[in-house]
Amino acid sequence: MPFLRIAPAWSLTFLCAWNNVVEEVYSRVTVVKIIELLGESNASWEDAVKNAVKSASSTVDNITGVEVLNMT
């Protein structure tokens, strides 16, 4: 799983999920990929999330949600 490190201080772990829709002849299937990221910020946990998602979005398209799992 890829990990992102961004500045020291607030530390958190969260899941970043995005959807890819696969269309078939008779049905529509939604595929969700979940990756784990580690973000850090001197300012706040919100900034740690924003920075990590911003970094991840440079290589991952269509990020639609984030779940914070742990803060220290």
mmCIF file of the N, C-alpha and C atoms, coordinates in Angstrom:
data_MODEL
# 
_entry.id   MODEL 
# 
loop_
_atom_site.group_PDB 
_atom_site.id 
_atom_site.type_symbol 
_atom_site.label_atom_id 
_atom_site.label_alt_id 
_atom_site.label_comp_id 
_atom_site.label_asym_id 
_atom_site.label_entity_id 
_atom_site.label_seq_id 
_atom_site.pdbx_PDB_ins_code 
_atom_site.Cartn_x 
_atom_site.Cartn_y 
_atom_site.Cartn_z 
_atom_site.occupancy 
_atom_site.B_iso_or_equiv 
_atom_site.pdbx_formal_charge 
_atom_site.auth_seq_id 
_atom_site.auth_comp_id 
_atom_site.auth_asym_id 
_atom_site.auth_atom_id 
_atom_site.pdbx_PDB_model_num 
ATOM 1   N N  . MET A 1 1  ? 0.830   -1.176 0.000   1.00 0.00 ? 1  MET A N  1 
ATOM 2   C CA . MET A 1 1  ? 0.000   0.000  0.000   1.00 0.00 ? 1  MET A CA 1 
ATOM 3   C C  . MET A 1 1  ? 0.877   1.244  0.000   1.00 0.00 ? 1  MET A C  1 
ATOM 4   N N  . PRO A 1 2  ? 0.510   2.276  -0.769  1.00 0.00 ? 2  PRO A N  1 
ATOM 5   C CA . PRO A 1 2  ? 1.320   3.489  -0.794  1.00 0.00 ? 2  PRO A CA 1 
ATOM 6   C C  . PRO A 1 2  ? 1.130   4.321  0.470   1.00 0.00 ? 2  PRO A C  1 
ATOM 7   N N  . PHE A 1 3  ? 2.186   4.925  0.960   1.00 0.00 ? 3  PHE A N  1 
ATOM 8   C CA . PHE A 1 3  ? 2.115   5.823  2.107   1.00 0.00 ? 3  PHE A CA 1 
ATOM 9   C C  . PHE A 1 3  ? 2.639   7.188  1.690   1.00 0.00 ? 3  PHE A C  1 
ATOM 10  N N  . LEU A 1 4  ? 1.990   8.225  2.207   1.00 0.00 ? 4  LEU A N  1 
ATOM 11  C CA . LEU A 1 4  ? 2.429   9.586  1.939   1.00 0.00 ? 4  LEU A CA 1 
ATOM 12  C C  . LEU A 1 4  ? 2.860   10.214 3.253   1.00 0.00 ? 4  LEU A C  1 
ATOM 13  N N  . ARG A 1 5  ? 3.976   10.923 3.271   1.00 0.00 ? 5  ARG A N  1 
ATOM 14  C CA . ARG A 1 5  ? 4.420   11.638 4.466   1.00 0.00 ? 5  ARG A CA 1 
ATOM 15  C C  . ARG A 1 5  ? 4.471   13.114 4.114   1.00 0.00 ? 5  ARG A C  1 
ATOM 16  N N  . ILE A 1 6  ? 3.839   13.908 4.938   1.00 0.00 ? 6  ILE A N  1 
ATOM 17  C CA . ILE A 1 6  ? 3.794   15.341 4.692   1.00 0.00 ? 6  ILE A CA 1 
ATOM 18  C C  . ILE A 1 6  ? 4.090   16.071 6.007   1.00 0.00 ? 6  ILE A C  1 
ATOM 19  N N  . ALA A 1 7  ? 5.202   16.765 6.121   1.00 0.00 ? 7  ALA A N  1 
ATOM 20  C CA . ALA A 1 7  ? 5.601   17.554 7.298   1.00 0.00 ? 7  ALA A CA 1 
ATOM 21  C C  . ALA A 1 7  ? 5.362   16.833 8.622   1.00 0.00 ? 7  ALA A C  1 
ATOM 22  N N  . PRO A 1 8  ? 5.991   17.236 9.682   1.00 0.00 ? 8  PRO A N  1 
ATOM 23  C CA . PRO A 1 8  ? 5.791   16.605 10.987  1.00 0.00 ? 8  PRO A CA 1 
ATOM 24  C C  . PRO A 1 8  ? 4.697   17.273 11.818  1.00 0.00 ? 8  PRO A C  1 
ATOM 25  N N  . ALA A 1 9  ? 4.264   16.658 12.858  1.00 0.00 ? 9  ALA A N  1 
ATOM 26  C CA . ALA A 1 9  ? 3.381   17.155 13.923  1.00 0.00 ? 9  ALA A CA 1 
ATOM 27  C C  . ALA A 1 9  ? 2.100   16.356 14.005  1.00 0.00 ? 9  ALA A C  1 
ATOM 28  N N  . TRP A 1 10 ? 1.016   16.818 13.392  1.00 0.00 ? 10 TRP A N  1 
ATOM 29  C CA . TRP A 1 10 ? -0.228  16.050 13.428  1.00 0.00 ? 10 TRP A CA 1 
ATOM 30  C C  . TRP A 1 10 ? -0.048  14.823 12.561  1.00 0.00 ? 10 TRP A C  1 
ATOM 31  N N  . SER A 1 11 ? -0.350  13.677 13.095  1.00 0.00 ? 11 SER A N  1 
ATOM 32  C CA . SER A 1 11 ? -0.171  12.434 12.352  1.00 0.00 ? 11 SER A CA 1 
ATOM 33  C C  . SER A 1 11 ? -1.494  11.697 12.310  1.00 0.00 ? 11 SER A C  1 
ATOM 34  N N  . LEU A 1 12 ? -1.852  11.150 11.173  1.00 0.00 ? 12 LEU A N  1 
ATOM 35  C CA . LEU A 1 12 ? -3.097  10.414 11.060  1.00 0.00 ? 12 LEU A CA 1 
ATOM 36  C C  . LEU A 1 12 ? -3.005  9.371  9.968   1.00 0.00 ? 12 LEU A C  1 
ATOM 37  N N  . THR A 1 13 ? -3.854  8.388  10.088  1.00 0.00 ? 13 THR A N  1 
ATOM 38  C CA . THR A 1 13 ? -3.955  7.351  9.072   1.00 0.00 ? 13 THR A CA 1 
ATOM 39  C C  . THR A 1 13 ? -5.396  7.342  8.592   1.00 0.00 ? 13 THR A C  1 
ATOM 40  N N  . PHE A 1 14 ? -5.611  7.287  7.302   1.00 0.00 ? 14 PHE A N  1 
ATOM 41  C CA . PHE A 1 14 ? -6.968  7.262  6.787   1.00 0.00 ? 14 PHE A CA 1 
ATOM 42  C C  . PHE A 1 14 ? -7.019  6.477  5.494   1.00 0.00 ? 14 PHE A C  1 
ATOM 43  N N  . LEU A 1 15 ? -8.221  6.098  5.137   1.00 0.00 ? 15 LEU A N  1 
ATOM 44  C CA . LEU A 1 15 ? -8.433  5.379  3.891   1.00 0.00 ? 15 LEU A CA 1 
ATOM 45  C C  . LEU A 1 15 ? -8.946  6.345  2.847   1.00 0.00 ? 15 LEU A C  1 
ATOM 46  N N  . CYS A 1 16 ? -8.478  6.181  1.659   1.00 0.00 ? 16 CYS A N  1 
ATOM 47  C CA . CYS A 1 16 ? -8.864  7.024  0.549   1.00 0.00 ? 16 CYS A CA 1 
ATOM 48  C C  . CYS A 1 16 ? -9.511  6.120  -0.493  1.00 0.00 ? 16 CYS A C  1 
ATOM 49  N N  . ALA A 1 17 ? -10.761 6.361  -0.822  1.00 0.00 ? 17 ALA A N  1 
ATOM 50  C CA . ALA A 1 17 ? -11.469 5.486  -1.744  1.00 0.00 ? 17 ALA A CA 1 
ATOM 51  C C  . ALA A 1 17 ? -11.948 6.276  -2.955  1.00 0.00 ? 17 ALA A C  1 
ATOM 52  N N  . TRP A 1 18 ? -11.944 5.650  -4.081  1.00 0.00 ? 18 TRP A N  1 
ATOM 53  C CA . TRP A 1 18 ? -12.504 6.261  -5.267  1.00 0.00 ? 18 TRP A CA 1 
ATOM 54  C C  . TRP A 1 18 ? -13.236 5.190  -6.065  1.00 0.00 ? 18 TRP A C  1 
ATOM 55  N N  . ASN A 1 19 ? -14.143 5.636  -6.916  1.00 0.00 ? 19 ASN A N  1 
ATOM 56  C CA . ASN A 1 19 ? -14.990 4.716  -7.666  1.00 0.00 ? 19 ASN A CA 1 
ATOM 57  C C  . ASN A 1 19 ? -14.590 4.672  -9.128  1.00 0.00 ? 19 ASN A C  1 
ATOM 58  N N  . ASN A 1 20 ? -14.605 3.485  -9.672  1.00 0.00 ? 20 ASN A N  1 
ATOM 59  C CA . ASN A 1 20 ? -14.487 3.289  -11.107 1.00 0.00 ? 20 ASN A CA 1 
ATOM 60  C C  . ASN A 1 20 ? -15.721 2.511  -11.529 1.00 0.00 ? 20 ASN A C  1 
ATOM 61  N N  . VAL A 1 21 ? -16.462 3.043  -12.469 1.00 0.00 ? 21 VAL A N  1 
ATOM 62  C CA . VAL A 1 21 ? -17.696 2.392  -12.889 1.00 0.00 ? 21 VAL A CA 1 
ATOM 63  C C  . VAL A 1 21 ? -17.419 1.565  -14.130 1.00 0.00 ? 21 VAL A C  1 
ATOM 64  N N  . VAL A 1 22 ? -17.786 0.297  -14.057 1.00 0.00 ? 22 VAL A N  1 
ATOM 65  C CA . VAL A 1 22 ? -17.601 -0.630 -15.162 1.00 0.00 ? 22 VAL A CA 1 
ATOM 66  C C  . VAL A 1 22 ? -18.979 -0.946 -15.730 1.00 0.00 ? 22 VAL A C  1 
ATOM 67  N N  . GLU A 1 23 ? -19.199 -0.621 -16.986 1.00 0.00 ? 23 GLU A N  1 
ATOM 68  C CA . GLU A 1 23 ? -20.491 -0.907 -17.597 1.00 0.00 ? 23 GLU A CA 1 
ATOM 69  C C  . GLU A 1 23 ? -20.419 -2.203 -18.380 1.00 0.00 ? 23 GLU A C  1 
ATOM 70  N N  . GLU A 1 24 ? -21.410 -3.048 -18.163 1.00 0.00 ? 24 GLU A N  1 
ATOM 71  C CA . GLU A 1 24 ? -21.522 -4.292 -18.904 1.00 0.00 ? 24 GLU A CA 1 
ATOM 72  C C  . GLU A 1 24 ? -22.786 -4.223 -19.741 1.00 0.00 ? 24 GLU A C  1 
ATOM 73  N N  . VAL A 1 25 ? -23.024 -5.224 -20.554 1.00 0.00 ? 25 VAL A N  1 
ATOM 74  C CA . VAL A 1 25 ? -24.166 -5.216 -21.465 1.00 0.00 ? 25 VAL A CA 1 
ATOM 75  C C  . VAL A 1 25 ? -25.481 -5.114 -20.710 1.00 0.00 ? 25 VAL A C  1 
ATOM 76  N N  . TYR A 1 26 ? -25.684 -5.894 -19.645 1.00 0.00 ? 26 TYR A N  1 
ATOM 77  C CA . TYR A 1 26 ? -26.969 -5.940 -18.950 1.00 0.00 ? 26 TYR A CA 1 
ATOM 78  C C  . TYR A 1 26 ? -26.931 -5.337 -17.548 1.00 0.00 ? 26 TYR A C  1 
ATOM 79  N N  . SER A 1 27 ? -25.784 -4.978 -17.037 1.00 0.00 ? 27 SER A N  1 
ATOM 80  C CA . SER A 1 27 ? -25.733 -4.443 -15.675 1.00 0.00 ? 27 SER A CA 1 
ATOM 81  C C  . SER A 1 27 ? -24.605 -3.429 -15.531 1.00 0.00 ? 27 SER A C  1 
ATOM 82  N N  . ARG A 1 28 ? -24.658 -2.743 -14.422 1.00 0.00 ? 28 ARG A N  1 
ATOM 83  C CA . ARG A 1 28 ? -23.632 -1.753 -14.118 1.00 0.00 ? 28 ARG A CA 1 
ATOM 84  C C  . ARG A 1 28 ? -23.004 -2.128 -12.773 1.00 0.00 ? 28 ARG A C  1 
ATOM 85  N N  . VAL A 1 29 ? -21.692 -2.194 -12.728 1.00 0.00 ? 29 VAL A N  1 
ATOM 86  C CA . VAL A 1 29 ? -20.972 -2.609 -11.531 1.00 0.00 ? 29 VAL A CA 1 
ATOM 87  C C  . VAL A 1 29 ? -20.082 -1.454 -11.074 1.00 0.00 ? 29 VAL A C  1 
ATOM 88  N N  . THR A 1 30 ? -20.116 -1.140 -9.787  1.00 0.00 ? 30 THR A N  1 
ATOM 89  C CA . THR A 1 30 ? -19.232 -0.126 -9.234  1.00 0.00 ? 30 THR A CA 1 
ATOM 90  C C  . THR A 1 30 ? -18.088 -0.812 -8.508  1.00 0.00 ? 30 THR A C  1 
ATOM 91  N N  . VAL A 1 31 ? -16.876 -0.421 -8.841  1.00 0.00 ? 31 VAL A N  1 
ATOM 92  C CA . VAL A 1 31 ? -15.683 -0.979 -8.215  1.00 0.00 ? 31 VAL A CA 1 
ATOM 93  C C  . VAL A 1 31 ? -15.069 0.101  -7.328  1.00 0.00 ? 31 VAL A C  1 
ATOM 94  N N  . VAL A 1 32 ? -14.813 -0.233 -6.078  1.00 0.00 ? 32 VAL A N  1 
ATOM 95  C CA . VAL A 1 32 ? -14.214 0.712  -5.144  1.00 0.00 ? 32 VAL A CA 1 
ATOM 96  C C  . VAL A 1 32 ? -12.834 0.209  -4.756  1.00 0.00 ? 32 VAL A C  1 
ATOM 97  N N  . LYS A 1 33 ? -11.837 1.048  -4.924  1.00 0.00 ? 33 LYS A N  1 
ATOM 98  C CA . LYS A 1 33 ? -10.476 0.701  -4.525  1.00 0.00 ? 33 LYS A CA 1 
ATOM 99  C C  . LYS A 1 33 ? -10.136 1.499  -3.270  1.00 0.00 ? 33 LYS A C  1 
ATOM 100 N N  . ILE A 1 34 ? -9.605  0.825  -2.262  1.00 0.00 ? 34 ILE A N  1 
ATOM 101 C CA . ILE A 1 34 ? -9.257  1.479  -1.006  1.00 0.00 ? 34 ILE A CA 1 
ATOM 102 C C  . ILE A 1 34 ? -7.749  1.387  -0.804  1.00 0.00 ? 34 ILE A C  1 
ATOM 103 N N  . ILE A 1 35 ? -7.131  2.540  -0.550  1.00 0.00 ? 35 ILE A N  1 
ATOM 104 C CA . ILE A 1 35 ? -5.694  2.562  -0.264  1.00 0.00 ? 35 ILE A CA 1 
ATOM 105 C C  . ILE A 1 35 ? -5.480  3.238  1.088   1.00 0.00 ? 35 ILE A C  1 
ATOM 106 N N  . GLU A 1 36 ? -4.386  2.939  1.731   1.00 0.00 ? 36 GLU A N  1 
ATOM 107 C CA . GLU A 1 36 ? -4.067  3.539  3.024   1.00 0.00 ? 36 GLU A CA 1 
ATOM 108 C C  . GLU A 1 36 ? -2.977  4.586  2.835   1.00 0.00 ? 36 GLU A C  1 
ATOM 109 N N  . LEU A 1 37 ? -3.188  5.754  3.443   1.00 0.00 ? 37 LEU A N  1 
ATOM 110 C CA . LEU A 1 37 ? -2.237  6.856  3.355   1.00 0.00 ? 37 LEU A CA 1 
ATOM 111 C C  . LEU A 1 37 ? -1.866  7.316  4.755   1.00 0.00 ? 37 LEU A C  1 
ATOM 112 N N  . LEU A 1 38 ? -0.696  7.860  4.889   1.00 0.00 ? 38 LEU A N  1 
ATOM 113 C CA . LEU A 1 38 ? -0.260  8.466  6.148   1.00 0.00 ? 38 LEU A CA 1 
ATOM 114 C C  . LEU A 1 38 ? 0.049   9.920  5.866   1.00 0.00 ? 38 LEU A C  1 
ATOM 115 N N  . GLY A 1 39 ? -0.619  10.828 6.579   1.00 0.00 ? 39 GLY A N  1 
ATOM 116 C CA . GLY A 1 39 ? -0.391  12.247 6.366   1.00 0.00 ? 39 GLY A CA 1 
ATOM 117 C C  . GLY A 1 39 ? 0.039   12.928 7.651   1.00 0.00 ? 39 GLY A C  1 
ATOM 118 N N  . GLU A 1 40 ? 0.852   13.958 7.536   1.00 0.00 ? 40 GLU A N  1 
ATOM 119 C CA . GLU A 1 40 ? 1.317   14.730 8.686   1.00 0.00 ? 40 GLU A CA 1 
ATOM 120 C C  . GLU A 1 40 ? 1.298   16.218 8.352   1.00 0.00 ? 40 GLU A C  1 
ATOM 121 N N  . SER A 1 41 ? 1.043   17.048 9.371   1.00 0.00 ? 41 SER A N  1 
ATOM 122 C CA . SER A 1 41 ? 1.036   18.497 9.182   1.00 0.00 ? 41 SER A CA 1 
ATOM 123 C C  . SER A 1 41 ? 1.376   19.180 10.502  1.00 0.00 ? 41 SER A C  1 
ATOM 124 N N  . ASN A 1 42 ? 2.014   20.326 10.432  1.00 0.00 ? 42 ASN A N  1 
ATOM 125 C CA . ASN A 1 42 ? 2.294   21.125 11.631  1.00 0.00 ? 42 ASN A CA 1 
ATOM 126 C C  . ASN A 1 42 ? 1.058   21.866 12.120  1.00 0.00 ? 42 ASN A C  1 
ATOM 127 N N  . ALA A 1 43 ? 0.113   22.136 11.236  1.00 0.00 ? 43 ALA A N  1 
ATOM 128 C CA . ALA A 1 43 ? -1.031  22.978 11.564  1.00 0.00 ? 43 ALA A CA 1 
ATOM 129 C C  . ALA A 1 43 ? -2.186  22.218 12.214  1.00 0.00 ? 43 ALA A C  1 
ATOM 130 N N  . SER A 1 44 ? -2.713  21.194 11.546  1.00 0.00 ? 44 SER A N  1 
ATOM 131 C CA . SER A 1 44 ? -3.895  20.489 12.055  1.00 0.00 ? 44 SER A CA 1 
ATOM 132 C C  . SER A 1 44 ? -4.057  19.155 11.342  1.00 0.00 ? 44 SER A C  1 
ATOM 133 N N  . TRP A 1 45 ? -4.955  18.324 11.882  1.00 0.00 ? 45 TRP A N  1 
ATOM 134 C CA . TRP A 1 45 ? -5.218  17.047 11.225  1.00 0.00 ? 45 TRP A CA 1 
ATOM 135 C C  . TRP A 1 45 ? -5.952  17.271 9.912   1.00 0.00 ? 45 TRP A C  1 
ATOM 136 N N  . GLU A 1 46 ? -6.768  18.337 9.827   1.00 0.00 ? 46 GLU A N  1 
ATOM 137 C CA . GLU A 1 46 ? -7.460  18.637 8.570   1.00 0.00 ? 46 GLU A CA 1 
ATOM 138 C C  . GLU A 1 46 ? -6.458  18.940 7.457   1.00 0.00 ? 46 GLU A C  1 
ATOM 139 N N  . ASP A 1 47 ? -5.429  19.702 7.797   1.00 0.00 ? 47 ASP A N  1 
ATOM 140 C CA . ASP A 1 47 ? -4.390  20.003 6.812   1.00 0.00 ? 47 ASP A CA 1 
ATOM 141 C C  . ASP A 1 47 ? -3.625  18.749 6.410   1.00 0.00 ? 47 ASP A C  1 
ATOM 142 N N  . ALA A 1 48 ? -3.408  17.843 7.359   1.00 0.00 ? 48 ALA A N  1 
ATOM 143 C CA . ALA A 1 48 ? -2.734  16.587 7.036   1.00 0.00 ? 48 ALA A CA 1 
ATOM 144 C C  . ALA A 1 48 ? -3.546  15.796 6.018   1.00 0.00 ? 48 ALA A C  1 
ATOM 145 N N  . VAL A 1 49 ? -4.871  15.760 6.203   1.00 0.00 ? 49 VAL A N  1 
ATOM 146 C CA . VAL A 1 49 ? -5.743  15.062 5.250   1.00 0.00 ? 49 VAL A CA 1 
ATOM 147 C C  . VAL A 1 49 ? -5.694  15.747 3.890   1.00 0.00 ? 49 VAL A C  1 
ATOM 148 N N  . LYS A 1 50 ? -5.869  17.063 3.870   1.00 0.00 ? 50 LYS A N  1 
ATOM 149 C CA . LYS A 1 50 ? -5.856  17.808 2.606   1.00 0.00 ? 50 LYS A CA 1 
ATOM 150 C C  . LYS A 1 50 ? -4.549  17.606 1.844   1.00 0.00 ? 50 LYS A C  1 
ATOM 151 N N  . ASN A 1 51 ? -3.440  17.689 2.555   1.00 0.00 ? 51 ASN A N  1 
ATOM 152 C CA . ASN A 1 51 ? -2.138  17.530 1.904   1.00 0.00 ? 51 ASN A CA 1 
ATOM 153 C C  . ASN A 1 51 ? -1.943  16.126 1.354   1.00 0.00 ? 51 ASN A C  1 
ATOM 154 N N  . ALA A 1 52 ? -2.329  15.119 2.125   1.00 0.00 ? 52 ALA A N  1 
ATOM 155 C CA . ALA A 1 52 ? -2.165  13.737 1.668   1.00 0.00 ? 52 ALA A CA 1 
ATOM 156 C C  . ALA A 1 52 ? -3.057  13.442 0.470   1.00 0.00 ? 52 ALA A C  1 
ATOM 157 N N  . VAL A 1 53 ? -4.306  13.922 0.506   1.00 0.00 ? 53 VAL A N  1 
ATOM 158 C CA . VAL A 1 53 ? -5.220  13.701 -0.624  1.00 0.00 ? 53 VAL A CA 1 
ATOM 159 C C  . VAL A 1 53 ? -4.725  14.455 -1.855  1.00 0.00 ? 53 VAL A C  1 
ATOM 160 N N  . LYS A 1 54 ? -4.226  15.655 -1.664  1.00 0.00 ? 54 LYS A N  1 
ATOM 161 C CA . LYS A 1 54 ? -3.681  16.421 -2.791  1.00 0.00 ? 54 LYS A CA 1 
ATOM 162 C C  . LYS A 1 54 ? -2.520  15.670 -3.435  1.00 0.00 ? 54 LYS A C  1 
ATOM 163 N N  . SER A 1 55 ? -1.626  15.132 -2.619  1.00 0.00 ? 55 SER A N  1 
ATOM 164 C CA . SER A 1 55 ? -0.500  14.356 -3.154  1.00 0.00 ? 55 SER A CA 1 
ATOM 165 C C  . SER A 1 55 ? -0.977  13.089 -3.852  1.00 0.00 ? 55 SER A C  1 
ATOM 166 N N  . ALA A 1 56 ? -1.925  12.394 -3.240  1.00 0.00 ? 56 ALA A N  1 
ATOM 167 C CA . ALA A 1 56 ? -2.435  11.151 -3.830  1.00 0.00 ? 56 ALA A CA 1 
ATOM 168 C C  . ALA A 1 56 ? -3.164  11.419 -5.139  1.00 0.00 ? 56 ALA A C  1 
ATOM 169 N N  . SER A 1 57 ? -3.868  12.549 -5.224  1.00 0.00 ? 57 SER A N  1 
ATOM 170 C CA . SER A 1 57 ? -4.644  12.838 -6.430  1.00 0.00 ? 57 SER A CA 1 
ATOM 171 C C  . SER A 1 57 ? -3.772  13.108 -7.650  1.00 0.00 ? 57 SER A C  1 
ATOM 172 N N  . SER A 1 58 ? -2.479  13.299 -7.449  1.00 0.00 ? 58 SER A N  1 
ATOM 173 C CA . SER A 1 58 ? -1.598  13.465 -8.609  1.00 0.00 ? 58 SER A CA 1 
ATOM 174 C C  . SER A 1 58 ? -1.402  12.148 -9.356  1.00 0.00 ? 58 SER A C  1 
ATOM 175 N N  . THR A 1 59 ? -1.620  11.030 -8.681  1.00 0.00 ? 59 THR A N  1 
ATOM 176 C CA . THR A 1 59 ? -1.481  9.720  -9.334  1.00 0.00 ? 59 THR A CA 1 
ATOM 177 C C  . THR A 1 59 ? -2.758  8.893  -9.298  1.00 0.00 ? 59 THR A C  1 
ATOM 178 N N  . VAL A 1 60 ? -3.751  9.304  -8.511  1.00 0.00 ? 60 VAL A N  1 
ATOM 179 C CA . VAL A 1 60 ? -5.011  8.567  -8.381  1.00 0.00 ? 60 VAL A CA 1 
ATOM 180 C C  . VAL A 1 60 ? -6.147  9.478  -8.819  1.00 0.00 ? 60 VAL A C  1 
ATOM 181 N N  . ASP A 1 61 ? -6.955  9.026  -9.777  1.00 0.00 ? 61 ASP A N  1 
ATOM 182 C CA . ASP A 1 61 ? -8.075  9.826  -10.273 1.00 0.00 ? 61 ASP A CA 1 
ATOM 183 C C  . ASP A 1 61 ? -9.353  9.537  -9.495  1.00 0.00 ? 61 ASP A C  1 
ATOM 184 N N  . ASN A 1 62 ? -10.261 10.505 -9.486  1.00 0.00 ? 62 ASN A N  1 
ATOM 185 C CA . ASN A 1 62 ? -11.624 10.351 -8.970  1.00 0.00 ? 62 ASN A CA 1 
ATOM 186 C C  . ASN A 1 62 ? -11.689 9.948  -7.503  1.00 0.00 ? 62 ASN A C  1 
ATOM 187 N N  . ILE A 1 63 ? -10.922 10.573 -6.649  1.00 0.00 ? 63 ILE A N  1 
ATOM 188 C CA . ILE A 1 63 ? -11.025 10.309 -5.212  1.00 0.00 ? 63 ILE A CA 1 
ATOM 189 C C  . ILE A 1 63 ? -12.354 10.887 -4.735  1.00 0.00 ? 63 ILE A C  1 
ATOM 190 N N  . THR A 1 64 ? -13.172 10.049 -4.104  1.00 0.00 ? 64 THR A N  1 
ATOM 191 C CA . THR A 1 64 ? -14.511 10.486 -3.712  1.00 0.00 ? 64 THR A CA 1 
ATOM 192 C C  . THR A 1 64 ? -14.753 10.479 -2.214  1.00 0.00 ? 64 THR A C  1 
ATOM 193 N N  . GLY A 1 65 ? -13.838 9.961  -1.424  1.00 0.00 ? 65 GLY A N  1 
ATOM 194 C CA . GLY A 1 65 ? -14.078 9.940  0.015   1.00 0.00 ? 65 GLY A CA 1 
ATOM 195 C C  . GLY A 1 65 ? -12.830 9.624  0.799   1.00 0.00 ? 65 GLY A C  1 
ATOM 196 N N  . VAL A 1 66 ? -12.854 10.052 2.059   1.00 0.00 ? 66 VAL A N  1 
ATOM 197 C CA . VAL A 1 66 ? -11.740 9.811  2.968   1.00 0.00 ? 66 VAL A CA 1 
ATOM 198 C C  . VAL A 1 66 ? -12.317 9.430  4.323   1.00 0.00 ? 66 VAL A C  1 
ATOM 199 N N  . GLU A 1 67 ? -11.730 8.428  4.960   1.00 0.00 ? 67 GLU A N  1 
ATOM 200 C CA . GLU A 1 67 ? -12.111 8.046  6.321   1.00 0.00 ? 67 GLU A CA 1 
ATOM 201 C C  . GLU A 1 67 ? -10.863 8.119  7.197   1.00 0.00 ? 67 GLU A C  1 
ATOM 202 N N  . VAL A 1 68 ? -10.900 8.972  8.222   1.00 0.00 ? 68 VAL A N  1 
ATOM 203 C CA . VAL A 1 68 ? -9.775  9.083  9.145   1.00 0.00 ? 68 VAL A CA 1 
ATOM 204 C C  . VAL A 1 68 ? -9.887  7.953  10.155  1.00 0.00 ? 68 VAL A C  1 
ATOM 205 N N  . LEU A 1 69 ? -8.836  7.141  10.259  1.00 0.00 ? 69 LEU A N  1 
ATOM 206 C CA . LEU A 1 69 ? -8.857  5.985  11.147  1.00 0.00 ? 69 LEU A CA 1 
ATOM 207 C C  . LEU A 1 69 ? -8.135  6.224  12.456  1.00 0.00 ? 69 LEU A C  1 
ATOM 208 N N  . ASN A 1 70 ? -7.125  7.093  12.462  1.00 0.00 ? 70 ASN A N  1 
ATOM 209 C CA . ASN A 1 70 ? -6.308  7.252  13.654  1.00 0.00 ? 70 ASN A CA 1 
ATOM 210 C C  . ASN A 1 70 ? -5.619  8.605  13.638  1.00 0.00 ? 70 ASN A C  1 
ATOM 211 N N  . MET A 1 71 ? -5.554  9.257  14.811  1.00 0.00 ? 71 MET A N  1 
ATOM 212 C CA . MET A 1 71 ? -4.820  10.514 14.942  1.00 0.00 ? 71 MET A CA 1 
ATOM 213 C C  . MET A 1 71 ? -3.938  10.437 16.179  1.00 0.00 ? 71 MET A C  1 
ATOM 214 N N  . THR A 1 72 ? -2.721  10.949 16.063  1.00 0.00 ? 72 THR A N  1 
ATOM 215 C CA . THR A 1 72 ? -1.831  11.018 17.226  1.00 0.00 ? 72 THR A CA 1 
ATOM 216 C C  . THR A 1 72 ? -1.191  12.382 17.308  1.00 0.00 ? 72 THR A C  1 
# 
